[in-house]
Amino acid sequence: MTRAAGGDDGGATEEPARSRRPRRLTARMKLTLTYALFVVVAGAFTLIVVYLAMRFVPYYPLADVNPQAAAIATRPDILRALAKASAVTLLLLALVGLGVGWLIAGRVLRPLQDITRAARRAAGGSLDHRVGLTGPRDEFTELSDTFDDMLARLQHSFDAQQRFAANASHELRTPLAVSRTMLDVAVADPDGQDYGRLVSRLRETNQRGIDITDALLQLSALDHAPPAVEALDLAGTARGAVAAVREEARARGVSLHTDTRPAPVTGNGVLLRQLALNLLHNAVRHNLPADGSLSLTTGPDPAHAGRVLLTVTNTGPPLSATVDRLTEPFLRGGGRLAEQAPARRGHGLGLAIVAGIVRAHHGELALAANPGGGLTVRVSLPAGRA
């Protein structure tokens, strides 16, 4: 909807602006004229050099010595003949330069025409087309590869945006539909209702809608406003998050193991605590039904100097889907459906918010499915001074 509205507004001002542009020579014609001009200038320079050489060559008037040599061309005759031949030669060079230059320019600009056609298709809304230039690496193939990468990113972004809009609508509609159903049942049978239980369920459903809305606002803010940062120790932030989920882990039978070595970073303390909390909540709630485990470690990143690493590993059911998609909004470990139990129910935005926080801190997020089940999440952030 946004793109359509933007297109309507832009079209009213863009088309007249394009129609007012003065018509000039095409790039192919400019290259053709350049090639022809170069050939003519080079030929003229060569002929001028020959003409001057002929003009200053020592001249011996043979007719004064031998009257029988009067038929031999004199220097003025040779220079006049050379001038005429030069004029004809320059004309031929100009025609050949125009013809060959037109063919060469067309061949040189053909990749650019392919890119232009792909750009027009993309402007019309078709993002699945790729230029795909082949051949040795040059300026045009680099431009083609860059343009194809841009189209792939745009297609992925628009597809993700459409899925996000559809899933957000579904997630926000569900609490409203549940509330309406409970109210309709209460209106239909007012005497047979447990109003205390009804109010409790309505409050729980309403809170779920508020939680989803707050998470969406937080996710949107991460992509638009850079966070305020300060020097802190990620290990201390992680220990605070572990303390916050310890009771829930104990209630679910999940054992906690921590190894928090110093990990100085420059970041936003509130967002980094939210990052750790989301990872721990995800690890606790998507663990084994009983006798599960969870480990959290912090410290220097052994794979990258100058970075620190936070790792959260949990046991759990095997993950068959591509784990990289778990950072998509509203995608849960079990798919798009939420857990039925309120205690295990999430809004499917935890890892999406984690990914947004990592991007805001110029970090790297890696998710890997464990061979025996469960997930390992690694967050690598630039090191700072605590």
TABEL-V418946 format. One record per pair of residues at least 24 apart in sequence whose ideal C-beta (glycine too) atoms are under 8 Angstrom apart, sorted by the first residue. I is the first residue (numbers start at 1). J is the second residue. If there is no record, write none. Layout:
BEGIN
I;J + I;J
END
This chain:
BEGIN
27;105 + 27;109 + 27;112 + 28;102 + 28;105 + 28;106 + 28;109 + 29;105 + 31;101 + 31;104 + 31;105 + 31;108 + 31;109 + 32;98 + 32;101 + 32;102 + 32;105 + 33;98 + 33;101 + 34;101 + 35;97 + 35;100 + 35;101 + 35;104 + 35;105 + 36;94 + 36;97 + 36;98 + 36;101 + 37;97 + 38;97 + 39;93 + 39;94 + 39;96 + 39;97 + 39;101 + 40;90 + 40;93 + 40;94 + 40;97 + 43;89 + 43;90 + 43;93 + 44;86 + 44;90 + 47;82 + 47;86 + 47;89 + 47;90 + 50;82 + 51;79 + 51;82 + 51;83 + 51;86 + 54;78 + 54;79 + 54;82 + 55;79 + 111;140 + 111;141 + 111;143 + 111;144 + 112;140 + 114;144 + 115;140 + 115;143 + 115;144 + 115;147 + 118;147 + 118;151 + 119;147 + 122;151 + 122;154 + 127;151 + 127;154 + 127;155 + 127;158 + 128;155 + 160;328 + 163;328 + 163;329 + 164;328 + 164;329 + 164;330 + 167;329 + 167;330 + 167;331 + 167;336 + 167;348 + 168;216 + 168;329 + 168;330 + 170;330 + 170;336 + 171;212 + 171;330 + 171;347 + 171;348 + 172;209 + 172;212 + 172;213 + 175;205 + 175;206 + 175;208 + 175;209 + 175;212 + 176;209 + 178;205 + 179;205 + 179;206 + 204;342 + 208;345 + 208;347 + 211;347 + 212;347 + 212;349 + 215;347 + 215;349 + 215;353 + 216;349 + 218;274 + 218;353 + 218;356 + 219;329 + 219;349 + 219;352 + 219;353 + 219;356 + 222;271 + 222;353 + 222;356 + 222;357 + 222;359 + 222;360 + 223;356 + 223;359 + 226;360 + 227;267 + 227;268 + 227;271 + 227;360 + 227;361 + 228;268 + 229;266 + 229;267 + 229;268 + 229;361 + 230;266 + 230;267 + 230;268 + 230;269 + 231;264 + 231;265 + 231;266 + 231;384 + 231;385 + 231;386 + 232;264 + 232;265 + 232;266 + 232;267 + 232;269 + 232;272 + 232;384 + 232;386 + 233;262 + 233;263 + 233;264 + 233;265 + 233;386 + 234;263 + 234;264 + 234;265 + 234;267 + 234;272 + 234;298 + 234;308 + 234;310 + 234;381 + 235;260 + 235;261 + 235;262 + 235;263 + 235;298 + 235;299 + 236;260 + 237;269 + 237;272 + 237;273 + 237;276 + 238;276 + 238;296 + 238;298 + 238;310 + 240;273 + 240;276 + 241;273 + 241;276 + 241;277 + 241;280 + 242;276 + 242;280 + 242;296 + 244;277 + 244;280 + 245;277 + 245;280 + 245;281 + 245;284 + 248;281 + 248;284 + 249;284 + 249;294 + 252;284 + 252;285 + 252;287 + 252;292 + 253;289 + 253;290 + 253;291 + 253;292 + 254;283 + 254;284 + 254;287 + 254;288 + 254;292 + 254;293 + 254;294 + 254;314 + 255;291 + 255;292 + 255;293 + 255;294 + 256;293 + 256;294 + 256;295 + 256;296 + 257;293 + 257;294 + 257;295 + 257;296 + 258;295 + 258;296 + 258;297 + 259;295 + 259;296 + 259;297 + 259;298 + 259;299 + 260;296 + 260;297 + 260;298 + 260;299 + 261;297 + 261;298 + 261;299 + 261;300 + 262;298 + 262;299 + 262;386 + 263;298 + 263;299 + 263;300 + 263;308 + 263;309 + 263;310 + 263;383 + 264;308 + 264;383 + 264;384 + 264;385 + 264;386 + 265;308 + 265;361 + 265;381 + 265;382 + 265;383 + 265;384 + 265;386 + 266;382 + 266;384 + 266;385 + 267;361 + 267;381 + 267;384 + 268;360 + 268;361 + 271;357 + 271;360 + 271;361 + 272;357 + 272;361 + 274;353 + 274;357 + 275;310 + 275;353 + 275;354 + 275;357 + 275;358 + 275;379 + 276;310 + 276;312 + 278;350 + 278;351 + 278;353 + 278;354 + 279;310 + 279;312 + 279;350 + 279;351 + 279;354 + 279;377 + 279;379 + 280;312 + 281;346 + 281;350 + 282;333 + 282;346 + 282;350 + 282;351 + 282;375 + 282;377 + 283;312 + 283;313 + 283;314 + 283;316 + 283;374 + 283;375 + 283;377 + 284;314 + 285;339 + 285;344 + 285;346 + 286;314 + 286;316 + 286;317 + 286;332 + 286;333 + 286;374 + 286;375 + 287;314 + 287;315 + 287;316 + 287;374 + 288;315 + 288;316 + 288;317 + 288;373 + 292;316 + 300;383 + 301;380 + 303;380 + 304;380 + 306;382 + 306;383 + 307;380 + 307;381 + 307;382 + 307;383 + 308;380 + 308;381 + 308;382 + 308;383 + 309;378 + 309;379 + 309;380 + 309;381 + 310;378 + 310;379 + 310;381 + 311;376 + 311;377 + 311;378 + 311;379 + 312;376 + 312;377 + 313;370 + 313;374 + 313;375 + 313;376 + 313;377 + 314;374 + 314;375 + 315;370 + 315;372 + 315;373 + 315;374 + 316;370 + 316;373 + 316;374 + 316;375 + 317;373 + 317;374 + 318;369 + 318;372 + 318;373 + 319;369 + 319;373 + 319;374 + 319;375 + 323;367 + 323;368 + 323;369 + 323;375 + 324;367 + 326;351 + 326;367 + 326;375 + 327;351 + 327;352 + 327;354 + 327;355 + 327;365 + 327;367 + 328;352 + 333;375 + 351;377 + 354;379
END
